[in-house]
Amino acid sequence: MVEEESRLRELAVRVRTADVVDAMGRFHRHRCHLTDLKSPTPDRLLFGPAVTISYLPSCQKALPPERYNFADLFREAIREGGQGRVLVLASNGYPDASLGGRVKLSPLAVHGLAGILTDGRLRDFAELPEYEFAAYCSGEAVRWGGDAVTPFEANRPAVVSGVAVRPGDYVFADAAGAAIIPGAEVLAVLEEAVRVVSDEARYVEKNRREGDRGDDGAPKE
């Protein structure tokens, strides 16, 4: 398992989100990408298997906080371990609501998660880079979001910005965007993404050489 994860990480650092999306397109027809993400850690690659928490509109009577709260649902999400995993928070139609900040997300660092991906907002962009994990979201918030949304369920299939995320799917995110890869196919998709990079590099080099020869095929002086 450690060797497999090491191999996946070795491949992941050689590609970008666009390469992963192109590779996914060679296996699937469904949308797998998220764009227009913001990040307090845009230089960090986010990569790892997903655990999920979905939110619903807040209602204290229907969703009492003693049962429906981030701390309890986070523990449920990582009940099989958090090391190297990506916490995916689904706002379910509330992209402007804050789903966490420096204090609420501190358990991610304690449990060794790779980071967080959400279609909601996060607070404390200036402080979040102090943690080692990567974070990608819809933007920065300055107000808490607890009166708008409440954590509802953990480790169930979720939809984030129109993309399905199932527990165990792999999240790949960088400054350009994010892609969701089926867990059972992550090795094949990353290997294909590396081939995409190689194919594009060969194409660019071919065009460069043709340009160097000139329109008549003769080398340029």
ZIWO-V409034 format. One line per field, one symbol per residue. ss: DSSP state (H for helix, E for strand, C for the rest). phi: phi as a letter, one per 30 degrees, with the letter a starting at -180 (. if undefined). psi: psi as a letter, one per 30 degrees, with the letter a starting at -180 (. if undefined). A space follows every 50 residues. Layout:
ss: ???
phi: ???
psi: ???
This chain:
ss: CHHHHHHHHHHHCCCCHHHHHHHHHCCCCCCCEECCCECCCCCCCEEEEE EEEEEEECCCCCCCCCCCCHHHHHHHHCCCCCCCCEEEEECCCCCCCECC CCCCCHHHHHCCCCEEEECCEEECHHHHCCCCCEEEECCEECCCCCCCEE EEEECCCEEECCEEECCCCEEEEECCEEEEECHHHHHHHHHHHHHHHHHH HHHHHHHHHHHHHCCCCCCCC
phi: .ddddddddddddcbbeeddddddddcbcddbcbbhdcadbddcdcaldd cbbccbedadddbdddccbdeddddddcdcjceidcdcccdhjbdcddcl aedddeddddciddlbbbcccbciedcedddddcbbadlcccbdcddcbb ecachbebcbhicdbcejdccbbbddlbbcceedcddddddddddeeddd dddddddddddddiddidedd
psi: eeeeeeeeeeeefflleeeeeeeeffelflkflklhllkfhfgkkjklkk kkkkllkkjeeeikffejleeeeeeeegfgkfkglkjkkjfhgiffkkgl aeeefefeeegglfakklgalllheffefflfllkkaflklfklgffelk kelkhlklkjhgkkjkkflkkkkaffalkkkkefgeeeeeeeeeeeeeee eeeeeeeeeeefflfgfkkk.
